[in-house]
Amino acid sequence: MPREELFITTKVWISNAGYEKAKASIQESLKKLRTDYIDLLLIHQPFGDYYGSYRAMEEACKASKVRAIGVSNFYPDRYLDIHHFSEIKPAVNQVETHVFWQQKTAKEYMKKYNTQIMSWGPFAEGKNNYFQNPVMKEIGEKYGKTAAQVALRFLLQSDVVLIPKSTHKERMEENFNVFDFMLSGEDMKKLEMLDGGESLFFSHYDPKTVEWFMGLV
């Protein structure tokens, strides 16, 4: 398969935070991926010296080793901070986004500053009885689709880029089959009502969570 038909994304992990470490990490990623360039490179977590990491990423972008750079798991405050001080603005912010946490405030600011929101967990790893949700199942029956397909379609219509994960071929095919129907405005509003406004995993504002991440630096 020609390289240009692939879109490769990778990240700088928290233990590689800082200019020198991130620079070495980028070279290592290129070597391991056996490619001359990375399509999208992200900072994995907003901890450690992410300013230094971002400078290394900007350099890699200028050297054509990376085509686009961005961040991951940056809440609105950290996102606005890195956006303000960066020379090459984040193309993407990859965050936890699904029907139960729709990131409405974060999306508002990303749209304002031209950064694309991407969901790293559109299915929330099945939490909150995700695939058996009665609202999603009922809507799915109208279109001959599963609850999972309804969830993906909702995010697509909400201008969210998706990277659903599956190890099963039939589910991968199911995840692709979401471009042949359109949710009505009424159904979109029903799904918007499912938003709980908080993470189903952890909060970066929680001191215990931050303490755990600091143990990795």
VOPAGU-2260 file (C-alpha; in pm, 1 decimal, decimal comma):
REM VOPAGU-2260
SITE   aa  ch    i         X         Y         Z
SITE  MET   A    0       0,0       0,0       0,0
SITE  PRO   A    1     141,0     343,1     -92,4
SITE  ARG   A    2     246,1     549,6     209,8
SITE  GLU   A    3      26,2     842,1     101,9
SITE  GLU   A    4    -283,2     623,2     143,2
SITE  LEU   A    5    -210,5     588,3     513,9
SITE  PHE   A    6    -273,2     855,5     777,4
SITE  ILE   A    7     -40,8     788,6    1069,3
SITE  THR   A    8     -91,0     953,0    1406,2
SITE  THR   A    9     132,1     909,3    1709,5
SITE  LYS   A   10     198,9    1090,8    2035,1
SITE  VAL   A   11     472,3    1215,5    2264,9
SITE  TRP   A   12     414,6    1037,5    2593,9
SITE  ILE   A   13     446,9    1213,3    2928,7
SITE  SER   A   14     780,5    1045,2    3016,2
SITE  ASN   A   15     923,8    1205,7    2699,8
SITE  ALA   A   16     807,2    1556,3    2791,5
SITE  GLY   A   17    1052,4    1839,9    2733,0
SITE  TYR   A   18    1239,7    1967,2    2429,3
SITE  GLU   A   19    1530,7    1722,0    2413,9
SITE  LYS   A   20    1331,1    1413,2    2512,6
SITE  ALA   A   21    1048,8    1496,8    2272,7
SITE  LYS   A   22    1296,7    1555,6    1991,6
SITE  ALA   A   23    1448,2    1210,3    2051,0
SITE  SER   A   24    1099,0    1059,5    2082,5
SITE  ILE   A   25     997,2    1194,1    1741,3
SITE  GLN   A   26    1306,5    1040,9    1579,6
SITE  GLU   A   27    1237,2     710,9    1753,4
SITE  SER   A   28     876,8     712,4    1631,4
SITE  LEU   A   29     986,1     774,6    1272,2
SITE  LYS   A   30    1230,9     486,0    1298,3
SITE  LYS   A   31     981,5     243,7    1455,7
SITE  LEU   A   32     708,4     336,5    1208,5
SITE  ARG   A   33     957,1     306,4     919,5
SITE  THR   A   34     837,6     628,4     762,6
SITE  ASP   A   35     988,9     961,1     659,4
SITE  TYR   A   36     703,6    1162,5     803,9
SITE  ILE   A   37     418,3    1147,5    1054,0
SITE  ASP   A   38      80,7    1283,6     945,0
SITE  LEU   A   39     -29,9    1398,0    1290,3
SITE  LEU   A   40     176,1    1422,8    1609,3
SITE  LEU   A   41      13,9    1498,7    1944,9
SITE  ILE   A   42     122,4    1566,1    2301,3
SITE  HIS   A   43     -43,8    1284,3    2492,7
SITE  GLN   A   44    -107,8    1458,5    2826,1
SITE  PRO   A   45     -95,7    1822,2    2948,5
SITE  PHE   A   46     165,6    1749,5    3214,6
SITE  GLY   A   47     540,5    1788,1    3243,0
SITE  ASP   A   48     726,7    2030,5    3018,4
SITE  TYR   A   49     473,6    2030,2    2738,9
SITE  TYR   A   50     601,4    2369,5    2620,5
SITE  GLY   A   51     936,9    2207,4    2543,0
SITE  SER   A   52     763,6    1914,6    2374,4
SITE  TYR   A   53     562,7    2149,1    2157,1
SITE  ARG   A   54     873,6    2343,0    2049,4
SITE  ALA   A   55    1032,8    2014,8    1936,8
SITE  MET   A   56     714,1    1930,9    1746,7
SITE  GLU   A   57     708,0    2271,6    1577,4
SITE  GLU   A   58    1066,6    2215,3    1463,9
SITE  ALA   A   59     976,5    1870,6    1327,6
SITE  CYS   A   60     684,9    2026,2    1141,6
SITE  LYS   A   61     909,1    2290,7     983,7
SITE  ALA   A   62    1153,0    2014,5     882,9
SITE  SER   A   63     866,2    1821,8     712,4
SITE  LYS   A   64     909,4    1528,0     949,2
SITE  VAL   A   65     555,0    1595,5    1069,7
SITE  ARG   A   66     263,4    1727,2     864,8
SITE  ALA   A   67      42,2    1850,2    1148,6
SITE  ILE   A   68      77,5    1886,0    1525,1
SITE  GLY   A   69    -166,3    1910,2    1811,1
SITE  VAL   A   70    -249,4    1804,3    2163,7
SITE  SER   A   71    -448,0    1540,4    2347,8
SITE  ASN   A   72    -647,1    1558,8    2670,4
SITE  PHE   A   73    -599,1    1936,1    2697,8
SITE  TYR   A   74    -892,2    2087,9    2885,3
SITE  PRO   A   75   -1004,1    2437,6    2772,1
SITE  ASP   A   76    -768,0    2622,1    3011,0
SITE  ARG   A   77    -455,5    2430,5    2901,5
SITE  TYR   A   78    -565,3    2433,3    2539,8
SITE  LEU   A   79    -603,3    2813,1    2537,8
SITE  ASP   A   80    -266,0    2843,9    2709,3
SITE  ILE   A   81     -73,0    2635,5    2452,4
SITE  HIS   A   82    -264,5    2796,3    2165,4
SITE  HIS   A   83    -170,6    3145,2    2283,0
SITE  PHE   A   84     201,6    3072,7    2317,7
SITE  SER   A   85     251,0    2843,7    2017,2
SITE  GLU   A   86     380,4    2952,3    1677,9
SITE  ILE   A   87     212,6    2666,4    1488,1
SITE  LYS   A   88    -137,1    2639,7    1634,0
SITE  PRO   A   89    -272,3    2297,1    1738,5
SITE  ALA   A   90    -451,7    2136,7    1443,5
SITE  VAL   A   91    -624,0    1882,3    1667,4
SITE  ASN   A   92    -716,3    1833,4    2031,7
SITE  GLN   A   93    -792,1    1466,8    2094,2
SITE  VAL   A   94   -1014,1    1434,7    2401,2
SITE  GLU   A   95   -1266,1    1208,0    2567,5
SITE  THR   A   96   -1583,5    1277,9    2371,2
SITE  HIS   A   97   -1900,1    1066,7    2348,7
SITE  VAL   A   98   -2274,8    1102,5    2398,2
SITE  PHE   A   99   -2234,7    1105,0    2777,6
SITE  TRP   A  100   -1968,7    1379,6    2772,8
SITE  GLN   A  101   -2009,7    1598,2    2469,3
SITE  GLN   A  102   -1742,7    1857,2    2554,5
SITE  LYS   A  103   -1970,2    2147,8    2468,5
SITE  THR   A  104   -1755,2    2417,5    2630,7
SITE  ALA   A  105   -1430,1    2275,1    2492,8
SITE  LYS   A  106   -1580,7    2250,9    2143,7
SITE  GLU   A  107   -1688,5    2613,8    2157,8
SITE  TYR   A  108   -1330,5    2732,3    2216,6
SITE  MET   A  109   -1173,0    2489,6    1972,0
SITE  LYS   A  110   -1410,4    2609,0    1702,0
SITE  LYS   A  111   -1329,8    2970,7    1787,6
SITE  TYR   A  112    -956,3    2908,6    1742,5
SITE  ASN   A  113    -977,8    2664,6    1448,5
SITE  THR   A  114    -869,0    2343,8    1621,1
SITE  GLN   A  115   -1042,4    2019,6    1526,5
SITE  ILE   A  116   -1187,4    1815,2    1811,2
SITE  MET   A  117   -1117,2    1442,1    1788,1
SITE  SER   A  118   -1268,0    1170,1    2004,3
SITE  TRP   A  119   -1027,5     906,9    2137,9
SITE  GLY   A  120   -1314,9     715,6    2295,5
SITE  PRO   A  121   -1640,2     757,7    2101,5
SITE  PHE   A  122   -1781,2     447,6    2276,8
SITE  ALA   A  123   -1647,6     540,4    2624,1
SITE  GLU   A  124   -1507,6     185,5    2632,7
SITE  GLY   A  125   -1860,5      59,4    2692,1
SITE  LYS   A  126   -1902,8     240,4    3024,2
SITE  ASN   A  127   -2243,3     352,3    3151,2
SITE  ASN   A  128   -2406,5      50,8    2978,1
SITE  TYR   A  129   -2328,0     232,8    2655,0
SITE  PHE   A  130   -2445,8     -16,8    2393,3
SITE  GLN   A  131   -2772,0     -91,4    2573,9
SITE  ASN   A  132   -2877,4     269,0    2620,8
SITE  PRO   A  133   -3254,5     275,3    2553,0
SITE  VAL   A  134   -3248,7     615,0    2379,1
SITE  MET   A  135   -2977,0     513,1    2134,2
SITE  LYS   A  136   -3136,6     172,7    2073,7
SITE  GLU   A  137   -3479,0     326,5    2006,9
SITE  ILE   A  138   -3333,4     578,7    1762,8
SITE  GLY   A  139   -3129,3     304,4    1596,5
SITE  GLU   A  140   -3442,1      98,7    1528,4
SITE  LYS   A  141   -3584,3     386,4    1322,0
SITE  TYR   A  142   -3285,3     378,7    1087,3
SITE  GLY   A  143   -3206,9       7,3    1095,2
SITE  LYS   A  144   -2884,5      79,9    1284,4
SITE  THR   A  145   -2723,8     -27,4    1611,8
SITE  ALA   A  146   -2682,5     192,7    1918,3
SITE  ALA   A  147   -2310,6     209,9    1838,5
SITE  GLN   A  148   -2377,9     337,0    1486,9
SITE  VAL   A  149   -2618,5     597,9    1621,2
SITE  ALA   A  150   -2352,7     714,1    1866,6
SITE  LEU   A  151   -2094,0     750,6    1590,5
SITE  ARG   A  152   -2338,0     927,1    1358,8
SITE  PHE   A  153   -2427,1    1171,6    1637,1
SITE  LEU   A  154   -2062,8    1267,2    1682,6
SITE  LEU   A  155   -2004,6    1299,2    1308,3
SITE  GLN   A  156   -2300,2    1535,0    1276,8
SITE  SER   A  157   -2157,2    1726,6    1572,0
SITE  ASP   A  158   -1833,4    1785,9    1374,0
SITE  VAL   A  159   -1626,1    1545,4    1582,2
SITE  VAL   A  160   -1350,9    1336,1    1419,2
SITE  LEU   A  161   -1374,2     972,0    1530,0
SITE  ILE   A  162   -1125,4     693,0    1588,7
SITE  PRO   A  163   -1339,8     400,7    1712,1
SITE  LYS   A  164   -1138,0      99,0    1816,1
SITE  SER   A  165   -1228,4    -264,8    1754,7
SITE  THR   A  166   -1040,4    -590,7    1713,4
SITE  HIS   A  167   -1334,7    -759,9    1538,7
SITE  LYS   A  168   -1368,1    -733,0    1161,5
SITE  GLU   A  169   -1749,4    -730,6    1162,7
SITE  ARG   A  170   -1754,9    -442,9    1412,5
SITE  MET   A  171   -1497,9    -249,6    1210,9
SITE  GLU   A  172   -1728,9    -284,3     909,8
SITE  GLU   A  173   -2023,8    -176,1    1122,9
SITE  ASN   A  174   -1830,8     132,2    1236,5
SITE  PHE   A  175   -1769,7     230,5     872,9
SITE  ASN   A  176   -2137,2     197,8     781,7
SITE  VAL   A  177   -2250,2     527,8     929,2
SITE  PHE   A  178   -2243,3     742,0     615,0
SITE  ASP   A  179   -2567,3     616,3     460,9
SITE  PHE   A  180   -2811,5     781,4     702,4
SITE  MET   A  181   -2868,0    1116,3     871,2
SITE  LEU   A  182   -3010,5    1171,8    1219,6
SITE  SER   A  183   -3303,1    1411,5    1231,6
SITE  GLY   A  184   -3288,1    1733,1    1431,8
SITE  GLU   A  185   -3528,8    1581,4    1683,6
SITE  ASP   A  186   -3309,6    1273,0    1732,1
SITE  MET   A  187   -2998,4    1490,5    1767,8
SITE  LYS   A  188   -3171,2    1683,1    2047,7
SITE  LYS   A  189   -3263,6    1357,9    2225,4
SITE  LEU   A  190   -2900,3    1248,8    2213,7
SITE  GLU   A  191   -2779,8    1588,2    2331,3
SITE  MET   A  192   -2990,0    1533,8    2644,3
SITE  LEU   A  193   -2770,4    1233,5    2736,1
SITE  ASP   A  194   -2476,5    1461,0    2811,8
SITE  GLY   A  195   -2373,6    1424,1    3176,0
SITE  GLY   A  196   -2112,3    1697,7    3149,1
SITE  GLU   A  197   -1828,3    1502,8    3308,6
SITE  SER   A  198   -1571,1    1233,8    3237,0
SITE  LEU   A  199   -1650,8     864,4    3270,7
SITE  PHE   A  200   -1279,5     797,9    3332,6
SITE  PHE   A  201   -1094,3    1064,2    3535,3
SITE  SER   A  202   -1057,0    1440,0    3567,0
SITE  HIS   A  203    -733,9    1629,7    3508,3
SITE  TYR   A  204    -856,3    1873,5    3771,3
SITE  ASP   A  205    -851,4    1597,5    4034,8
SITE  PRO   A  206    -533,9    1626,1    4250,0
SITE  LYS   A  207    -507,5    1245,8    4280,8
SITE  THR   A  208    -512,9    1208,9    3902,7
SITE  VAL   A  209    -246,3    1476,9    3861,6
SITE  GLU   A  210     -36,8    1311,8    4132,8
SITE  TRP   A  211     -56,8     980,3    3945,0
SITE  PHE   A  212      57,7    1139,2    3619,8
SITE  MET   A  213     343,2    1317,2    3796,3
SITE  GLY   A  214     468,4     976,9    3905,1
SITE  LEU   A  215     526,2     896,9    3536,7
SITE  VAL   A  216     742,4    1199,7    3459,4
